Amino acid sequence: MPPRTVTFFESAHVGFYLFSLRFETVTDFSHIVRVPAISAYIEERIEAGDFPSAVYAVAERGEVRYADALGDAVREPEVRPATLGTVYDLASLTKPLVTGMLLAQLVERGAVGLDAAVSEYLPAFGAEDKRAITVRHLLTHTSGLPAWQPLYLSAGGDRERVLEIIAAQPLEQAPGGRVIYSDLGFITLGLLAEKVTNTRFAELARREIFEPLGLTRTFFNPEKTIQTEVAACESGGNAYERGMCEARPGAGDSKLWRERTIWGEVHDGNAYFLGGAAGHAGLFSDARETLTLASQFLPGTARLLDPETCRLFRQNMTEGLNEARSFAWQLAATPESTAGPRLPPEAFGHLGFTGTSCWIDPTTERVFILLTNRTHARPLPFVNINGVRRRFHTLAVEALESHDNG
C-alpha cells in the first residue's frame, strides 16, 4: 500500500499549517497546532539573540502533532521571515540521517560488515595503527581519529587526497577506548559508501533515500532558484573556522575563505571543499521532510529498513565509555546530552553546528525536530543553545502528555 499524503491548511493567525508527511502506518490525522508554551519560549530566545529564527515540529506514532515557525530565516542581506517550508542547513544531522542510513542499508544487505575492518574497503586504512579500526568504531566515534582537520588546507586544494590525509592522522586514542566525536570518521564513512557502491555520495543519497521517500525539499547543494527559501548562515564567510585555522600554513590565503554571507550553500568548510556533499555535513531540508527522514529510524514507520535493523539505533554500543553511542546516534543516557530529563535513556539524537537538532524516543515513537540558524546575523562567539534544546523537549513532552490526559 502506498503511503498516504495528508495536507493541512496554513493560517498564521489561527495556528494551523500546511504540512504534508508521508508515513506508511498513519491511519488518522488531526490538525497540527502550535504549542503556546513552546512558541513563547522560542520567541523569548530569539529576542535574547540566541538565533534569528526557529522552526519546530513534533510527531508521535507517525502523526505530526505540533509545529511552528518563528523569527527571520534571513536578516542579511535582506529580511525574510521563517515559515514551515524554510529549508535549513542541517549540518551534522547529515551524519545519522544520511550517512547512518546508508551504512545501515549496506549492513542490512550484507555489503558491509559492521565489525569488518575499514581497511577491507579502504586500503588506505591498512597502516599498522589503523588496521584495528572497524566500521562500528567509525559509526560510534570510537575510532580514535581526531575530531577535525581543515582538509581544504591539508590537501592543498586536491580533493582526491582527502582519504590519504585522514588515514595519515595520528590516532588520539586506541580504537574502542574512548568516544571522540569525529567529523573525519564520518567523512571516511561517506567515502566507504562511495567505494562499496561505486556511486558518488550525493547520488547515492538521492537514489537510496530521497527518491524512495518522495522528498522534494531535501538535498545537497540547493539550487540557486530556491535561495530565498533557505535560512541564511554566517555573515562575512566562515569566520569561526578561519579563527581556528589562523596559525596553520596557508590559512592566510584569502582565496580559501568565503567572505560573503553564506546563504544557500553549505556552512561547513570541509563539506564545501568536498563539493557540498560529504559524510559529515552538507544536507539541507525543511522541518517536514526532516521528520520524514527521522521516522525511518523507528520500526513502526520505517520504509527503508527492516524493524530488526532499527534496533541498532537504540542499542548502547559504547558501554562503560564516556558517552553512550549507538549506530550513528548519541543516546540520551549520555551525561549532559541535549535530550533533557523527559526523554528516556534509550532515546537517540544528534545536533548540527548551525543550530539544528533531532531527537527520537523509540519507546513512545516520538520525534522532536528543532531547526535554527544560530550562526546567522550575530558576532562570534555563537550561543550554546543546548539548554534551549533540553527545554524544548521538556515542553513538547508536557504538551503531549497534557493532551493524552486531557
N, C-alpha and C positions, 0 to 999 in steps of 0.2 A: 504494500500500500504506500503511495507517495505521501510525503509529509504535507500536512495542512499548512496553508499560509493564511494568517488572520491579520486583518488590518484594523487599527484603532484610529479614531479621528482626533486630530490635534486642535486644541484651543488653548492658547497661553493663559486665557482668563479663567477657564474653569478647571484646568489641570489635567485634561485628558490629552493623549498624544498619539500621533501617527507612529505606529510601531509594528513592524512585521517580523515575526520569528518563525523559523521552520523547526519544529520538533516532531519526532516520529510518533511520540506517545501522547501528545496533547489531545484531550477529548473535550475540554471545556475552557472557555476564556471569560474573564470579567474585565471591566475597564482597568487600564493601568492608571494609577494616580500618583501624584507627588505626595511625599510624606512631609507635612509641615515642619516637624522637628528636624528632619534631615536637611531640608532645603534652607531653613532658617540658619542652621549651624554652618552649612556650606557658604551661605551668603555672608555670614559673620567672618569666616576665614578669608573670603575674597576681599572684604573690606579691610581686613588686617594686613593684606598684602601677601598672603601665602601663595596665591596663584590668581591669575586673572579670570580663569573660567574653570568650570567643572561640570561633568555630566555623570550622573549615577544611574545605575539600573540594577534591579534585584529580581531574581527569578526563583521560583520554588516548584519543584517537581514538573519542570517543563513549562510552567506558566509564568509569564512576566508579570510581576506584581506591582513594582514601583519604578518610577523613573522621573527624572527632571533634568533640565539644562539651565545653567546659571552663569552669569558673567559674560565676559568678552573673549571669544576664541582668538581674536586678533585685536591688538591695540596699536601696534606699529607695523607697517607704515600707515594703516588705516584702522578704523574701528569696525569690527563685525561681531555681533552677539553670537554666543554659543546656542546651538539647537541640538535636538536629539540626533540629528543627522550629521553633526560635526565629526569629521574624521581626525583622529589623533595619531601622533607618532607614539606607538605603543612601546618603543624602546625594548627593554629586556623581557617584556612579555612575549617577545619573539621566541625566547628560549623554550618555554614549555608549549606555547600554543602552536608553534610551527615545528621547531627542531625536535622537541619532545614527542610530538605527534608522529612526525615522520619516522623517528627511530623506533617508536612503539609499533608502528606498522611493519617496519623492516624486521623487528624481532618477532612479531607475531607470525610473519610469513616465512621465518626461518632464513632470511637473507643476511641477518646479522645476529651474532651471539651476544647476549647480554654480558656474559663473563668471558668473552673472547678478548684476546689481546688486540689493542688498537693497531699494532704493527701487522696484524693479519690482513688488514685492509689498507693501511697506510704505511708502507715500508719505511718512511722517514722516521717513524717511531721505533725503529729497530735498534737504536743505540742502547747500550747496556743499562743506563739509568731509566730508560723509557719502556723497556720490554715488559715490565710488570704492569703497566697501565692498561686497564680494561675499559670496555665501553661503559660498564657500570660506574667505574671511577669518574669518567667524564660527566656522566649524567647526574651524579651526586656531588660533584665538585670536590672529589677526594683524590684527584689525580696527582696533586702536588704542584701542578702548573701555577705560575703566578697569576694574579688577578687580571693584570692588564699590561699592555705594552703598546706604544704608539707605532703600529705596524707601518703606517704611512711614512714614518721617519726611518725605521729599521730596514724596510725593504727598498729604500731609495726610489720609490715610485713604481716598483715592479711587483704587481700583484701575484705573479707566479711564484714569488719567493716566500709567500706568507707561510705555507706549511713548513718549509725548511726552517724558517726563523722561529716558529712556535716550537718545533721539535728540538731546536737547539737551546731552548731556555733551560737554565738550571732549575731543578725542582726545589721548591721551598719546603717540601715535606715528602717523606716516603709515601708512595701510593697507598691509600686506605687509612692513613694515620690521622688525618685531620681534614675538616671541611675548610677549604679555601675557595671562596666564590671566585670563579674564573671565567671571564669573557673568552680567554684563549681556549679553554676547554670546549666551549660551545661553538666557537669558530671551527675548531677541529671536527666536531660532530657534523657540522654542516658540510665540511669538505669530505668527510667519510661517507655521508649520504650521497653526495655527488659521485664519488668514486664507485660505490656499490651499484648505483642505478644508471651510471653514465648519463646523468641529466643535470643540468645547471640547477642550483638551489631554488631560485625563484620559479622556474618552470616546474620543478618537482612539487613545490608547494601548491602551485596553481592546479596541477593535474590531480594530485592526491588529496587535497584538502579543499581549496576554494571552490573549484568547479563542482565536485560531488555535493557540496553543501549549498550550492546555488548562491554563493556570496558575490555581491557586485560592488561592495564598498570596502573590500579587504584586499590588500595588495602590497607589493613593494614598489617604490618609485611612482608616486601618484602622477597622473597626467597633469600637465600644466593647465588644462581646461577646468580642472576642479580645485585649483589652488585656493580659491575664495571659500571653499567648503572645508578647508583643512585648518586646524588650530596651529597658530604660529609657535615657533620655539625661540631659541635665544636670539637676541638682537645683537648686531655687530659681530656676527660669527661665533664660533665656539670658544669663547674666552676662558671657559672653565678648563677645557683640555689644554689650551695654549698655555695657561698658567702652570699646569703640571709638566709641561714639556720645555719650559724656558731654559733649563740648564742642559738640555740634550743637544748634541750636534745636529745642525740642520734646522733647528726649531725656529731660527730667526728668518728663514726663507719665507717671505710674505706670500709667495705663490702657493704655499701649502695651506694657508688659512683662509677661510671664508669670512669676509668682513661685512657681508650683508646680513640682513635678518634671515634666519633660517626658517623658511616658510614653504611648506610643500616639498621638502626634501629631508632626508634623514638627519637627525641631530648628531648621532654618534659618529665620531671621526673615522674609526676603523670601518664601520659599515659603509660610510660614504666612499672611502678609499676602495672598498671591495665592490663598488658598483651599486650600492644601495640595498643589497640583499646579502645577508650573512647569517650564520647560525646563532648569533648572539643578539642581533638588533636589525631593524630595518622595516618591521611590519607596521602598516598603517591600517586602521579600521575605525568604525564608529561603535557606539555602545551596543547597539542592537546586534551587530554581527560578531562583536567580541563575546557576547552572551552565547551566540550560536556556537562559536569555537569552543568556549568553556564547557558547554553542555556535552561535548564529545568525550569528556573525561569521566563522565558518570554512566554507570551501566544502564540506567533506566532511559537515558536519552541519547546514548552514543549510537552513531550510524557508521562510524569509520573504524571502530574497534570492537572486538568481542568483549563481553562483560568480564571474562576472566582476566583479560589484559588490563582492564580499568582498575583492577585491584592493586596493580603496581603503583598507582599514583597515591594511594593512602598508606602504603607499606613503608615503615621506617627501615631504610637500608643503611643507616649510619648509627645504629645503636651504640651508645657509650661515647660518641664523639661530641664535639662542641655544638653541633647543630643536628636537628632531626631532618633528614632529607629523604625524599622518595625518588621516583623516576621523574627527573626534571623539575620537581617542585620542592618547595620548603614546606615542612609540616608545622602546624600550629603548636606542636609540642616543643618547638624550638624556644628557648628562653628569649623574651623580648621580641617575639615575632609580631608582625603587624595585624595578626588575626584578631587580637583583643580577647577579653575574658569570656565573651559569649559564644565563641566558636570552639568545638571540641578538639582535643589533641590530634585527631586523625584528619582534621580539615587541612587542605593543602592550598597553597597560594604562591603568588610571585608579584614582584614590583617592577616598575620601569623607571629609569632615571628621570625621564621627562615629567614624572608625576602621575603615572598610571598604576593601577593595581587590579588584581583579580584573585579572589578567594572563593573556594568551593568547599562546602560542607557535604561530604558523601553520606552522612547519616540522615540528614533531612532533605538532601538533594536541593540545597540552596546554592545559588551563585550570586556573588556580590562583585559588581564592577564599579570602579571609581576612576574616571579619566580626568586628569587635569593637565595643564601646560605650565607647571610651576617655573620652567626655565625661561618663560617669555616676559618681556617688559619689566624686568627688575634687575638691579645691580647684583653682583656677587656679594656675599655667598647666597646660594639658593636656600630656601627654607626647608628644613627637615619636616616633612608632613606625616611622619609615622603616627604621631598622636592623632592626627585628623583621620587617618585610615582606621585606627582602632575605634575611635568614637563613631565613625560612620557605620562600622559593622555592628556595634552595640545598639545604635539607634534603629538600624534596619531589623535586627533580630527582635527588638522590643516591639516594633511595629507589626511584624509578622505574628508574634505571639499574642499581641493585643487583639489582632484581627481574628486569630484562631479561637481565642477565648471569649470573643465578643458576642 
